Amino acid sequence: MYPPNAEQFFVYLSGVVHESLDWLAEAIAILLGTIEHHTDEEIQELAAIAGQTNFDLKAESDLSFSADEMKARFASAMEALEQQGTDPRILEFLQDKLKI
């Protein structure tokens, strides 16, 4: 590109990017104000139920929730991660985040 045309293009492009970022920031503020966030306990329950999804559409899915079952599965997953040599800081983070 010839330099004067390049300068015009980059000024235009910069304006488009800045306007887009401003719009996104405003949209995020609006969305965060209207979204009803789940508690950590609700997220754990929903995740446990989602984890039971049976992707065989001809079979039934058991979508019941059991806190005891979830704790047992979490303990099993943590044990497997530990055996695979997962960084202890990651294990500690998961343990603290999930508080199970």
N, CA, C and O atoms as a printed pandas DataFrame, in Angstrom:
     atom_number atom_name residue_name chain_id  residue_number  x_coord  y_coord  z_coord
0              1         N          MET        A               1    0.837   -1.189    0.000
1              2        CA          MET        A               1    0.000    0.000    0.000
2              3         C          MET        A               1    0.876    1.244    0.000
3              4         O          MET        A               1    1.950    1.292    0.600
4              5         N          TYR        A               2    0.381    2.212   -0.679
5              6        CA          TYR        A               2    1.071    3.494   -0.703
6              7         C          TYR        A               2    0.885    4.149    0.672
7              8         O          TYR        A               2   -0.236    4.163    1.180
8              9         N          PRO        A               3    1.938    4.691    1.289
9             10        CA          PRO        A               3    1.880    5.198    2.663
10            11         C          PRO        A               3    0.669    6.065    3.028
11            12         O          PRO        A               3    0.084    5.815    4.082
12            13         N          PRO        A               4    0.248    7.058    2.247
13            14        CA          PRO        A               4   -0.921    7.839    2.687
14            15         C          PRO        A               4   -2.184    6.972    2.792
15            16         O          PRO        A               4   -2.982    7.145    3.712
16            17         N          ASN        A               5   -2.359    6.039    1.846
17            18        CA          ASN        A               5   -3.523    5.148    1.892
18            19         C          ASN        A               5   -3.420    4.198    3.078
19            20         O          ASN        A               5   -4.425    3.901    3.724
20            21         N          ALA        A               6   -2.235    3.727    3.364
21            22        CA          ALA        A               6   -2.025    2.829    4.497
22            23         C          ALA        A               6   -2.379    3.550    5.793
23            24         O          ALA        A               6   -3.009    2.969    6.677
24            25         N          GLU        A               7   -1.981    4.800    5.906
25            26        CA          GLU        A               7   -2.269    5.559    7.131
26            27         C          GLU        A               7   -3.780    5.715    7.310
27            28         O          GLU        A               7   -4.297    5.535    8.413
28            29         N          GLN        A               8   -4.482    6.047    6.236
29            30        CA          GLN        A               8   -5.941    6.170    6.312
30            31         C          GLN        A               8   -6.573    4.843    6.727
31            32         O          GLN        A               8   -7.478    4.811    7.561
32            33         N          PHE        A               9   -6.097    3.769    6.147
33            34        CA          PHE        A               9   -6.642    2.449    6.459
34            35         C          PHE        A               9   -6.416    2.103    7.927
35            36         O          PHE        A               9   -7.331    1.627    8.599
36            37         N          PHE        A              10   -5.204    2.338    8.430
37            38        CA          PHE        A              10   -4.913    1.979    9.815
38            39         C          PHE        A              10   -5.658    2.872   10.801
39            40         O          PHE        A              10   -6.024    2.416   11.885
40            41         N          VAL        A              11   -5.889    4.133   10.449
41            42        CA          VAL        A              11   -6.711    5.005   11.301
42            43         C          VAL        A              11   -8.137    4.461   11.351
43            44         O          VAL        A              11   -8.745    4.386   12.419
44            45         N          TYR        A              12   -8.664    4.084   10.188
45            46        CA          TYR        A              12  -10.006    3.505   10.125
46            47         C          TYR        A              12  -10.077    2.209   10.937
47            48         O          TYR        A              12  -10.995    2.011   11.733
48            49         N          LEU        A              13   -9.102    1.338   10.724
49            50        CA          LEU        A              13   -9.083    0.050   11.418
50            51         C          LEU        A              13   -8.997    0.251   12.922
51            52         O          LEU        A              13   -9.681   -0.438   13.679
52            53         N          SER        A              14   -8.183    1.166   13.354
53            54        CA          SER        A              14   -8.058    1.465   14.784
54            55         C          SER        A              14   -9.391    1.934   15.349
55            56         O          SER        A              14   -9.782    1.526   16.442
56            57         N          GLY        A              15  -10.088    2.789   14.609
57            58        CA          GLY        A              15  -11.397    3.265   15.061
58            59         C          GLY        A              15  -12.403    2.136   15.191
59            60         O          GLY        A              15  -13.155    2.072   16.163
60            61         N          VAL        A              16  -12.415    1.247   14.208
61            62        CA          VAL        A              16  -13.340    0.101   14.243
62            63         C          VAL        A              16  -13.046   -0.778   15.454
63            64         O          VAL        A              16  -13.966   -1.209   16.150
64            65         N          VAL        A              17  -11.787   -1.038   15.702
65            66        CA          VAL        A              17  -11.404   -1.892   16.834
66            67         C          VAL        A              17  -11.810   -1.242   18.152
67            68         O          VAL        A              17  -12.371   -1.908   19.022
68            69         N          HIS        A              18  -11.534    0.050   18.309
69            70        CA          HIS        A              18  -11.875    0.734   19.558
70            71         C          HIS        A              18  -13.390    0.798   19.775
71            72         O          HIS        A              18  -13.866    0.594   20.892
72            73         N          GLU        A              19  -14.144    1.078   18.713
73            74        CA          GLU        A              19  -15.600    1.097   18.847
74            75         C          GLU        A              19  -16.138   -0.286   19.201
75            76         O          GLU        A              19  -17.071   -0.406   19.996
76            77         N          SER        A              20  -15.562   -1.314   18.622
77            78        CA          SER        A              20  -15.993   -2.686   18.920
78            79         C          SER        A              20  -15.702   -3.032   20.371
79            80         O          SER        A              20  -16.541   -3.624   21.051
80            81         N          LEU        A              21  -14.526   -2.669   20.846
81            82        CA          LEU        A              21  -14.180   -2.953   22.239
82            83         C          LEU        A              21  -15.082   -2.190   23.199
83            84         O          LEU        A              21  -15.483   -2.729   24.231
84            85         N          ASP        A              22  -15.403   -0.951   22.872
85            86        CA          ASP        A              22  -16.318   -0.170   23.710
86            87         C          ASP        A              22  -17.695   -0.826   23.755
87            88         O          ASP        A              22  -18.310   -0.929   24.816
88            89         N          TRP        A              23  -18.175   -1.272   22.584
89            90        CA          TRP        A              23  -19.471   -1.935   22.525
90            91         C          TRP        A              23  -19.460   -3.218   23.351
91            92         O          TRP        A              23  -20.408   -3.492   24.087
92            93         N          LEU        A              24  -18.389   -4.006   23.232
93            94        CA          LEU        A              24  -18.284   -5.250   23.999
94            95         C          LEU        A              24  -18.257   -4.980   25.493
95            96         O          LEU        A              24  -18.886   -5.704   26.264
96            97         N          ALA        A              25  -17.533   -3.944   25.914
97            98        CA          ALA        A              25  -17.467   -3.608   27.338
98            99         C          ALA        A              25  -18.857   -3.245   27.860
99           100         O          ALA        A              25  -19.234   -3.647   28.961
100          101         N          GLU        A              26  -19.616   -2.487   27.073
101          102        CA          GLU        A              26  -20.971   -2.110   27.474
102          103         C          GLU        A              26  -21.885   -3.337   27.509
103          104         O          GLU        A              26  -22.694   -3.487   28.424
104          105         N          ALA        A              27  -21.753   -4.202   26.521
105          106        CA          ALA        A              27  -22.569   -5.417   26.474
106          107         C          ALA        A              27  -22.266   -6.322   27.663
107          108         O          ALA        A              27  -23.180   -6.897   28.254
108          109         N          ILE        A              28  -21.010   -6.451   28.010
109          110        CA          ILE        A              28  -20.624   -7.281   29.167
110          111         C          ILE        A              28  -21.232   -6.726   30.444
111          112         O          ILE        A              28  -21.755   -7.479   31.265
112          113         N          ALA        A              29  -21.165   -5.403   30.614
113          114        CA          ALA        A              29  -21.736   -4.779   31.809
114          115         C          ALA        A              29  -23.236   -5.049   31.903
115          116         O          ALA        A              29  -23.752   -5.334   32.984
116          117         N          ILE        A              30  -23.930   -4.960   30.779
117          118        CA          ILE        A              30  -25.373   -5.218   30.763
118          119         C          ILE        A              30  -25.655   -6.686   31.085
119          120         O          ILE        A              30  -26.531   -6.991   31.894
120          121         N          LEU        A              31  -24.913   -7.586   30.454
121          122        CA          LEU        A              31  -25.134   -9.020   30.678
122          123         C          LEU        A              31  -24.838   -9.431   32.114
123          124         O          LEU        A              31  -25.606  -10.172   32.727
124          125         N          LEU        A              32  -23.720   -8.947   32.646
125          126        CA          LEU        A              32  -23.366   -9.326   34.017
126          127         C          LEU        A              32  -24.394   -8.819   35.023
127          128         O          LEU        A              32  -24.579   -9.408   36.088
128          129         N          GLY        A              33  -25.048   -7.737   34.677
129          130        CA          GLY        A              33  -26.081   -7.207   35.560
130          131         C          GLY        A              33  -27.390   -7.965   35.479
131          132         O          GLY        A              33  -28.206   -7.872   36.396
132          133         N          THR        A              34  -27.616   -8.711   34.415
133          134        CA          THR        A              34  -28.895   -9.401   34.242
134          135         C          THR        A              34  -28.800  -10.912   34.424
135          136         O          THR        A              34  -29.821  -11.570   34.620
136          137         N          ILE        A              35  -27.611  -11.467   34.363
137          138        CA          ILE        A              35  -27.456  -12.920   34.500
138          139         C          ILE        A              35  -27.537  -13.306   35.966
139          140         O          ILE        A              35  -26.904  -12.699   36.829
140          141         N          GLU        A              36  -28.329  -14.326   36.219
141          142        CA          GLU        A              36  -28.427  -14.856   37.570
142          143         C          GLU        A              36  -27.361  -15.950   37.723
143          144         O          GLU        A              36  -27.456  -17.012   37.108
144          145         N          HIS        A              37  -26.366  -15.680   38.538
145          146        CA          HIS        A              37  -25.257  -16.615   38.691
146          147         C          HIS        A              37  -25.599  -17.691   39.725
147          148         O          HIS        A              37  -26.259  -17.426   40.730
148          149         N          HIS        A              38  -25.133  -18.906   39.449
149          150        CA          HIS        A              38  -25.349  -20.020   40.373
150          151         C          HIS        A              38  -24.311  -19.970   41.495
151          152         O          HIS        A              38  -23.200  -19.470   41.317
152          153         N          THR        A              39  -24.697  -20.496   42.639
153          154        CA          THR        A              39  -23.740  -20.627   43.738
154          155         C          THR        A              39  -22.783  -21.772   43.409
155          156         O          THR        A              39  -23.055  -22.571   42.513
156          157         N          ASP        A              40  -21.676  -21.852   44.124
157          158        CA          ASP        A              40  -20.726  -22.951   43.907
158          159         C          ASP        A              40  -21.395  -24.306   44.127
159          160         O          ASP        A              40  -21.113  -25.261   43.402
160          161         N          GLU        A              41  -22.275  -24.396   45.119
161          162        CA          GLU        A              41  -22.956  -25.656   45.401
162          163         C          GLU        A              41  -23.869  -26.046   44.236
163          164         O          GLU        A              41  -23.925  -27.212   43.844
164          165         N          GLU        A              42  -24.583  -25.059   43.689
165          166        CA          GLU        A              42  -25.461  -25.345   42.554
166          167         C          GLU        A              42  -24.649  -25.770   41.332
167          168         O          GLU        A              42  -25.059  -26.665   40.593
168          169         N          ILE        A              43  -23.509  -25.138   41.122
169          170        CA          ILE        A              43  -22.651  -25.495   39.988
170          171         C          ILE        A              43  -22.158  -26.926   40.128
171          172         O          ILE        A              43  -22.135  -27.677   39.153
172          173         N          GLN        A              44  -21.761  -27.306   41.343
173          174        CA          GLN        A              44  -21.286  -28.674   41.568
174          175         C          GLN        A              44  -22.405  -29.676   41.298
175          176         O          GLN        A              44  -22.172  -30.725   40.696
176          177         N          GLU        A              45  -23.618  -29.353   41.742
177          178        CA          GLU        A              45  -24.743  -30.272   41.508
178          179         C          GLU        A              45  -25.054  -30.368   40.018
179          180         O          GLU        A              45  -25.236  -31.465   39.490
180          181         N          LEU        A              46  -25.115  -29.227   39.341
181          182        CA          LEU        A              46  -25.401  -29.240   37.905
182          183         C          LEU        A              46  -24.314  -29.978   37.124
183          184         O          LEU        A              46  -24.610  -30.696   36.170
184          185         N          ALA        A              47  -23.064  -29.799   37.530
185          186        CA          ALA        A              47  -21.958  -30.481   36.854
186          187         C          ALA        A              47  -22.044  -31.991   37.068
187          188         O          ALA        A              47  -21.798  -32.772   36.149
188          189         N          ALA        A              48  -22.393  -32.390   38.286
189          190        CA          ALA        A              48  -22.519  -33.826   38.572
190          191         C          ALA        A              48  -23.637  -34.439   37.733
191          192         O          ALA        A              48  -23.498  -35.550   37.223
192          193         N          ILE        A              49  -24.736  -33.717   37.594
193          194        CA          ILE        A              49  -25.851  -34.225   36.782
194          195         C          ILE        A              49  -25.440  -34.270   35.307
195          196         O          ILE        A              49  -25.713  -35.252   34.616
196          197         N          ALA        A              50  -24.788  -33.215   34.829
197          198        CA          ALA        A              50  -24.356  -33.179   33.427
198          199         C          ALA        A              50  -23.374  -34.303   33.131
199          200         O          ALA        A              50  -23.357  -34.844   32.025
200          201         N          GLY        A              51  -22.555  -34.653   34.118
201          202        CA          GLY        A              51  -21.577  -35.715   33.942
202          203         C          GLY        A              51  -22.210  -37.089   33.772
203          204         O          GLY        A              51  -21.546  -38.033   33.342
204          205         N          GLN        A              52  -23.482  -37.203   34.105
205          206        CA          GLN        A              52  -24.181  -38.483   33.976
206          207         C          GLN        A              52  -24.889  -38.625   32.636
207          208         O          GLN        A              52  -25.587  -39.614   32.409
208          209         N          THR        A              53  -24.720  -37.663   31.759
209          210        CA          THR        A              53  -25.396  -37.688   30.467
210          211         C          THR        A              53  -25.010  -38.939   29.686
211          212         O          THR        A              53  -23.831  -39.265   29.544
212          213         N          ASN        A              54  -26.013  -39.620   29.191
213          214        CA          ASN        A              54  -25.804  -40.794   28.355
214          215         C          ASN        A              54  -26.025  -40.331   26.912
215          216         O          ASN        A              54  -27.138  -39.951   26.548
216          217         N          PHE        A              55  -24.987  -40.362   26.103
217          218        CA          PHE        A              55  -25.082  -39.855   24.746
218          219         C          PHE        A              55  -25.667  -40.865   23.758
219          220         O          PHE        A              55  -25.776  -40.590   22.563
220          221         N          ASP        A              56  -26.037  -42.024   24.269
221          222        CA          ASP        A              56  -26.780  -42.989   23.454
222          223         C          ASP        A              56  -28.246  -42.555   23.513
223          224         O          ASP        A              56  -28.927  -42.798   24.509
224          225         N          LEU        A              57  -28.722  -41.926   22.466
225          226        CA          LEU        A              57  -30.056  -41.325   22.487
226          227         C          LEU        A              57  -31.179  -42.342   22.594
227          228         O          LEU        A              57  -32.325  -41.979   22.861
228          229         N          LYS        A              58  -30.859  -43.611   22.387
229          230        CA          LYS        A              58  -31.883  -44.648   22.495
230          231         C          LYS        A              58  -32.012  -45.152   23.931
231          232         O          LYS        A              58  -32.979  -45.838   24.265
232          233         N          ALA        A              59  -31.053  -44.819   24.770
233          234        CA          ALA        A              59  -31.065  -45.292   26.157
234          235         C          ALA        A              59  -31.500  -44.158   27.083
235          236         O          ALA        A              59  -31.410  -42.983   26.727
236          237         N          GLU        A              60  -31.956  -44.513   28.232
237          238        CA          GLU        A              60  -32.371  -43.535   29.240
238          239         C          GLU        A              60  -31.152  -43.007   29.995
239          240         O          GLU        A              60  -30.164  -43.721   30.166
240          241         N          SER        A              61  -31.225  -41.764   30.441
241          242        CA          SER        A              61  -30.177  -41.172   31.273
242          243         C          SER        A              61  -30.711  -41.040   32.683
243          244         O          SER        A              61  -31.852  -40.624   32.884
244          245         N          ASP        A              62  -29.897  -41.391   33.656
245          246        CA          ASP        A              62  -30.257  -41.213   35.057
246          247         C          ASP        A              62  -29.677  -39.873   35.490
247          248         O          ASP        A              62  -28.463  -39.737   35.643
248          249         N          LEU        A              63  -30.540  -38.892   35.686
249          250        CA          LEU        A              63  -30.081  -37.552   36.016
250          251         C          LEU        A              63  -30.356  -37.207   37.478
251          252         O          LEU        A              63  -30.617  -36.053   37.819
252          253         N          SER        A              64  -30.295  -38.222   38.326
253          254        CA          SER        A              64  -30.481  -37.970   39.760
254          255         C          SER        A              64  -29.180  -37.429   40.335
255          256         O          SER        A              64  -28.116  -37.572   39.733
256          257         N          PHE        A              65  -29.274  -36.808   41.503
257          258        CA          PHE        A              65  -28.097  -36.239   42.135
258          259         C          PHE        A              65  -27.932  -36.824   43.527
259          260         O          PHE        A              65  -28.880  -36.897   44.310
260          261         N          SER        A              66  -26.706  -37.239   43.815
261          262        CA          SER        A              66  -26.366  -37.742   45.141
262          263         C          SER        A              66  -25.052  -37.087   45.557
263          264         O          SER        A              66  -24.023  -37.260   44.904
264          265         N          ALA        A              67  -25.104  -36.336   46.650
265          266        CA          ALA        A              67  -23.897  -35.662   47.135
266          267         C          ALA        A              67  -22.824  -36.685   47.511
267          268         O          ALA        A              67  -21.637  -36.450   47.284
268          269         N          ASP        A              68  -23.233  -37.808   48.080
269          270        CA          ASP        A              68  -22.265  -38.838   48.471
270          271         C          ASP        A              68  -21.576  -39.434   47.245
271          272         O          ASP        A              68  -20.364  -39.651   47.245
272          273         N          GLU        A              69  -22.367  -39.696   46.198
273          274        CA          GLU        A              69  -21.800  -40.224   44.957
274          275         C          GLU        A              69  -20.825  -39.226   44.333
275          276         O          GLU        A              69  -19.768  -39.607   43.830
276          277         N          MET        A              70  -21.193  -37.944   44.371
277          278        CA          MET        A              70  -20.333  -36.909   43.815
278          279         C          MET        A              70  -19.003  -36.850   44.572
279          280         O          MET        A              70  -17.940  -36.725   43.964
280          281         N          LYS        A              71  -19.070  -36.940   45.880
281          282        CA          LYS        A              71  -17.840  -36.920   46.689
282          283         C          LYS        A              71  -16.956  -38.117   46.371
283          284         O          LYS        A              71  -15.734  -37.988   46.292
284          285         N          ALA        A              72  -17.570  -39.277   46.188
285          286        CA          ALA        A              72  -16.803  -40.487   45.872
286          287         C          ALA        A              72  -16.149  -40.352   44.493
287          288         O          ALA        A              72  -14.989  -40.728   44.318
288          289         N          ARG        A              73  -16.875  -39.825   43.529
289          290        CA          ARG        A              73  -16.304  -39.642   42.187
290          291         C          ARG        A              73  -15.184  -38.614   42.196
291          292         O          ARG        A              73  -14.170  -38.786   41.520
292          293         N          PHE        A              74  -15.366  -37.552   42.958
293          294        CA          PHE        A              74  -14.332  -36.520   43.058
294          295         C          PHE        A              74  -13.066  -37.098   43.686
295          296         O          PHE        A              74  -11.958  -36.851   43.210
296          297         N          ALA        A              75  -13.240  -37.868   44.756
297          298        CA          ALA        A              75  -12.091  -38.490   45.412
298          299         C          ALA        A              75  -11.360  -39.423   44.450
299          300         O          ALA        A              75  -10.130  -39.456   44.417
300          301         N          SER        A              76  -12.135  -40.186   43.663
301          302        CA          SER        A              76  -11.535  -41.093   42.686
302          303         C          SER        A              76  -10.779  -40.317   41.612
303          304         O          SER        A              76   -9.681  -40.711   41.218
304          305         N          ALA        A              77  -11.359  -39.219   41.140
305          306        CA          ALA        A              77  -10.697  -38.401   40.118
306          307         C          ALA        A              77   -9.416  -37.770   40.680
307          308         O          ALA        A              77   -8.397  -37.718   39.991
308          309         N          MET        A              78   -9.468  -37.301   41.903
309          310        CA          MET        A              78   -8.285  -36.695   42.526
310          311         C          MET        A              78   -7.173  -37.735   42.693
311          312         O          MET        A              78   -5.998  -37.435   42.481
312          313         N          GLU        A              79   -7.546  -38.935   43.067
313          314        CA          GLU        A              79   -6.576  -40.011   43.227
314          315         C          GLU        A              79   -5.916  -40.344   41.884
315          316         O          GLU        A              79   -4.704  -40.546   41.808
316          317         N          ALA        A              80   -6.731  -40.398   40.831
317          318        CA          ALA        A              80   -6.194  -40.685   39.495
318          319         C          ALA        A              80   -5.253  -39.566   39.043
319          320         O          ALA        A              80   -4.199  -39.842   38.471
320          321         N          LEU        A              81   -5.617  -38.325   39.292
321          322        CA          LEU        A              81   -4.752  -37.194   38.930
322          323         C          LEU        A              81   -3.427  -37.259   39.693
323          324         O          LEU        A              81   -2.363  -36.983   39.139
324          325         N          GLU        A              82   -3.510  -37.621   40.941
325          326        CA          GLU        A              82   -2.300  -37.718   41.762
326          327         C          GLU        A              82   -1.386  -38.828   41.243
327          328         O          GLU        A              82   -0.168  -38.659   41.180
328          329         N          GLN        A              83   -1.980  -39.959   40.874
329          330        CA          GLN        A              83   -1.196  -41.082   40.352
330          331         C          GLN        A              83   -0.541  -40.739   39.007
331          332         O          GLN        A              83    0.509  -41.283   38.666
332          333         N          GLN        A              84   -1.166  -39.843   38.256
333          334        CA          GLN        A              84   -0.614  -39.441   36.958
334          335         C          GLN        A              84    0.468  -38.379   37.106
335          336         O          GLN        A              84    1.047  -37.931   36.117
336          337         N          GLY        A              85    0.736  -37.980   38.343
337          338        CA          GLY        A              85    1.799  -37.010   38.573
338          339         C          GLY        A              85    1.384  -35.562   38.387
339          340         O          GLY        A              85    2.220  -34.711   38.082
340          341         N          THR        A              86    0.110  -35.275   38.568
341          342        CA          THR        A              86   -0.371  -33.896   38.442
342          343         C          THR        A              86    0.295  -33.017   39.487
343          344         O          THR        A              86    0.496  -33.428   40.630
344          345         N          ASP        A              87    0.630  -31.816   39.082
345          346        CA          ASP        A              87    1.276  -30.842   39.964
346          347         C          ASP        A              87    0.450  -30.696   41.248
347          348         O          ASP        A              87   -0.758  -30.463   41.184
348          349         N          PRO        A              88    1.095  -30.830   42.415
349          350        CA          PRO        A              88    0.371  -30.726   43.693
350          351         C          PRO        A              88   -0.378  -29.398   43.852
351          352         O          PRO        A              88   -1.403  -29.340   44.532
352          353         N          ARG        A              89    0.132  -28.333   43.225
353          354        CA          ARG        A              89   -0.566  -27.039   43.319
354          355         C          ARG        A              89   -1.916  -27.102   42.618
355          356         O          ARG        A              89   -2.879  -26.472   43.056
356          357         N          ILE        A              90   -1.983  -27.863   41.530
357          358        CA          ILE        A              90   -3.254  -28.013   40.822
358          359         C          ILE        A              90   -4.224  -28.818   41.672
359          360         O          ILE        A              90   -5.401  -28.472   41.775
360          361         N          LEU        A              91   -3.738  -29.879   42.274
361          362        CA          LEU        A              91   -4.589  -30.693   43.141
362          363         C          LEU        A              91   -5.110  -29.861   44.310
363          364         O          LEU        A              91   -6.282  -29.959   44.674
364          365         N          GLU        A              92   -4.250  -29.056   44.887
365          366        CA          GLU        A              92   -4.643  -28.202   46.010
366          367         C          GLU        A              92   -5.684  -27.176   45.562
367          368         O          GLU        A              92   -6.649  -26.906   46.276
368          369         N          PHE        A              93   -5.477  -26.605   44.368
369          370        CA          PHE        A              93   -6.438  -25.636   43.835
370          371         C          PHE        A              93   -7.809  -26.285   43.672
371          372         O          PHE        A              93   -8.821  -25.712   44.076
372          373         N          LEU        A              94   -7.845  -27.481   43.079
373          374        CA          LEU        A              94   -9.117  -28.174   42.881
374          375         C          LEU        A              94   -9.783  -28.491   44.213
375          376         O          LEU        A              94  -10.992  -28.323   44.372
376          377         N          GLN        A              95   -8.978  -28.952   45.166
377          378        CA          GLN        A              95   -9.500  -29.292   46.480
378          379         C          GLN        A              95  -10.106  -28.056   47.145
379          380         O          GLN        A              95  -11.193  -28.123   47.718
380          381         N          ASP        A              96   -9.398  -26.932   47.067
381          382        CA          ASP        A              96   -9.888  -25.694   47.685
382          383         C          ASP        A              96  -11.111  -25.151   46.943
383          384         O          ASP        A              96  -12.065  -24.690   47.570
384          385         N          LYS        A              97  -11.082  -25.208   45.612
385          386        CA          LYS        A              97  -12.169  -24.647   44.817
386          387         C          LYS        A              97  -13.461  -25.425   45.014
387          388         O          LYS        A              97  -14.537  -24.837   45.120
388          389         N          LEU        A              98  -13.355  -26.732   45.061
389          390        CA          LEU        A              98  -14.567  -27.560   45.145
390          391         C          LEU        A              98  -15.010  -27.815   46.584
391          392         O          LEU        A              98  -16.178  -28.115   46.829
392          393         N          LYS        A              99  -14.102  -27.699   47.517
393          394        CA          LYS        A              99  -14.436  -27.853   48.951
394          395         C          LYS        A              99  -15.352  -29.055   49.212
395          396         O          LYS        A              99  -16.394  -28.946   49.860
396          397         N          ILE        A             100  -14.925  -30.188   48.688
397          398        CA          ILE        A             100  -15.718  -31.418   48.883
398          399         C          ILE        A             100  -15.046  -32.257   49.952
399          400         O          ILE        A             100  -15.533  -33.338   50.285
